[in-house]
C-alpha cells in the first residue's frame, strides 16, 4: 500500500470509539424499522424447481383435480340405477361391455356410468356376465371432478414457502410456473491485508491468515434461502472500502456485508465509510461476542459491518442478517429450539453486555446439564464443539452453578439423550474415543469440557457428568486419583478405569536451542514457560517436581501463563510464545517438537455408579479394550495401553474394593 502524504493522513477517519452503543433489543428495533418494508422482487420459477422458494402472489388452480370422473378402485363401472334390487337372496347379472365395463383405478368412467363395484364384490361368469349381490349407490368408488381441487380455487397464499407436497398440488392443478420472491442476493466482502485465500493455505506464514469467514457467512446465507456473492479480499483502507461500497450498492445485491473493519481500532473504517456515503444506524451493540457490529443504509440497501472474529461474525449474522433475509422473502425467521438445563459451573458476566456462552449438553441422572466452553470471540471451535448457546441478559452479573437456564439448541433435540458428557482433564486419546463412537451405526456423541482433573471430580460430585478424566498425583504416596476421590467424593459410589499410561515431560523447540535439560532449568531467566490451569493434573505434577528440586513457582518465568489443553501448550511452544511447557509426549509428536521425559503417569476415567450401567458407558468400555483403539493410541506416541479398560478400584462412597 503506498505511503500517504500529510494531507491524506489528516483526511483519514479518526479512531471511532463506541460512544453510543445500543442494546441488542434497541439495535434490532432500529434495524426492523429501517428495513422492515424491503422485499425482494418477484420472478417466474418453474414449479419443478421451486422447492424452498417463497410465493410472491396467491396461487390459483388452473384446472380441477381430478378433471374427469375416475374409478377409485379396480372393478366394473356401472349405472347405479341398473343395480337396484340386487341382494344375497336375489343376485343380479349384468352384461360385461354393455351394462358393466371393466375399469382399473384411475380410468375415466365410461359414458353413462356413475359407480364402480370393486372386483372383490363380483363373480365373473363364463357367459360374459358378472353377478352382484348388493346394489351400488351413485358415485360409489368414484373420484368426481374437482373432488381434490376446483379450478380457480386458492391453492397457496402469498409468502408461502414451497414444500415437496406443494409441488405435486401445483403440477396436478396445471400450474407449471409460479411467481416467487427472488432469492436475496448478499454481497460478502472480506477485508484485511493479512488475509489470503484458502487455495493459498500453503503460503500462510507469520502474519498471514486464511480467509474463512466468507465461506461461513456464505453458508449461513444459503441456509436462509439467499444467494451469497463472496468477493475477493480488499485491503483495510478507507478509500478501498468506500470504492467497494459504491460498487456493491450499484450491483444487484440486496444486502451488503463487510467483514472486519468494524471495531474501534484505528485501521477500521466501515462506520466512517458508511457514514460518508449513507447513514449509520448503529455502531456497536451491547452483545458479546459481536459488539463491533455496524448497521447502516446506503441508497436504500442494508449494509452490515460484520466483526472479524469468527464467533462474533456468526453471532452478528444471526441477530441482524438472518431475520433480514427472511423478511426480504416475506417470511418470519424460524424460531430456534430451546431447552431448560442446569448450569454445570458458575458463569460470571459483565453488566451491560448481552453475552452468548457456548455450552455442551447432556442428560445426567435425569437432568439436562449445560457445561460452558471457552468464551473467546476468535475460538470458532467453541461453536463446532458446542451443543447449545446460553444467553446471559445484560442486567445480570452472571449465572450460578446449578441454576436453571434456557439454552438454544445447536444440535437436534433427540441427540441429547445419546450424548455422553465428559468433564475433566484433557488427553489426546479422548479425540480418538469420540471419533470411534461415531463409527458404524452408533448414535452416541461424546461432548467434553476441559476444566482439569479436579474440575472433573467436582462435576462428578455435583452429578453433572457421566464420566471424568483424571490424573491427579498424590505426591505423598505416588498414587493417582485415589486420595483425591477419598477427599472430594465421599458418599459418591464410583469406579476408576484406566484409560492409558502416558509420558509427561517438557516440550521444547526442535534441536533444543536453549539447551534445556530438565525441570531444574525452568528457573533460568532466559526461559519462558507455559503452564496448565489450576486444578489440572499436569500442573500438580509440575508443582511436585518443582518442590523436589527446591524451586518456588514464582521462580518460573511464565508460571501464571495458563492453557487448558496439552495441544494448546504445544502450540505455544511451536509458535515461540513460550520456550517450554509441560504436556504429554503425543502433543509434542503431533507438532514435531522435542520432548524431555519427566514422568510416566496413569490417566483414568472416573465413572459414577449411577452411570455404570448406561449402555453408552458400556460402548466406551468396549472401545477402549479393542485392538483398533489401542493401535491408534500407540501410534500417537508416548502411551502404554496394555491395561486400558482395567478397573483400578471400586469406591462405595466410604471405602475401596478391589483396588489395584
C-alpha angles and dihedrals in degrees: 000000000000120000116259124230123234093267091052091050092051090053091052110110114258122245105287111219118190101258098157107032115171129217117252091255093048093048092048091050093049089049093050093048092052099041104025094098095053119108134172116248121257123255135180114259128185108248092231089058098042101092108137094009122125122237113243095197137015113285117224126195115254095198138017122260112249096020092193136037104267139185113260093193140032109260141077127324113223142165103258093218089060091060099053112124097030113136143148092270094040111036118193126221124212128189113244111237093020114050094005124042122190112238137175126216109286096022118133113254112255114248112276095026127106106171142044126219112208114246089237090062099055136071113220109216127206091240092071093263137112126221121214130189100195133047120246121230125221114283093007109163091356128129103217126212109280094008089135104021132009118210110258097022122127111265102172131007126227117281093028118146111227118245128188093261090051090060090057094048093050095046091047089052092051097256104138095162131032137188108252133176110261113251109260110257113219122197107211114196119185116200132196135100088223094061125101128184119261092248088063093053091125089065095055099124126161112316093018121108128192109241106236105143089083091061091046093050092044090054091050091049090054091049087057092052095258134127114240122214106196110194132200115275117267128201124266089256127133095225093045091052092048090050091049092051092051092050093045095050090050092053129083091261116127096199131029122210121190110192116211123351090090107101131089094269123126092245097048111101108165099106092044093049093047090046093052095048101031140341131312108214099175132010110181129008125211093240131110121240099025104040096138094061116140122201121191148147126235119184090334095311123114115243122193126192103211116201117246100232106093099232090045089050092052094047093047090050093050094049099045115008099043096057090043093055092051091047090052087059093046094253135120113240108258112252118248116244113249136193136189117246142168114250111240098209139007115281117199116202137186118259112241095029126097103221129201112203122193114226141179117230135206140151109249121178090344095309126105106233126200116202117189122236129204113308106209117131090225097052102097091171087068085072097041089053097039125103094192150358123245115204115209112198119236093243092062128085089208143299124277127233115272091019116140111246138177113243127192110224122239092179130048112280093236090062093065093077089054095050124108114206114213118184128180141045122018122240130167091232089069090068090052090048093050091052094047089054089060095052117105117357099328115137092190116120123194115214114187135187120197107219100138132266095284091049088054092054090049090052089053090050091052093047092244102125139049090214141354134214114227141169103167112164120216099215091200100053100021090232126130128238100335099097092044091052090050090051101043106023105051109154094018111110112212147146130238115218123186113233098178147320111243143184117251119192149126119306114212138169118278112279092019095251093187093050094235110184104178149307092319091067094059090086092062113115092225094060124083115201130202115210138197121247124275110278094029115130090228091058092049088051091050092049089051093054093043088055091047088057093045092247128143120221092239089061089068113085106225097018089134093050100103136194130179103219139041090240091054089054090050092050091051090056095042092050094048096245087120134019095214144008139172117248143125123296092244090063091053092048093048091059099033095249126150117253132210110196115229105165145345112234139181119245112201137184114225113213120188114224089242088067100036096093093044108120089224090061088047089056090051091052092049091053098049093053092047120106095229090058093046091049092053092049093048089051091060090063134235097054134116109198099169091116100033109146095024114140103234096188146341116228115198093191094268109040143007128259126194092000114180 
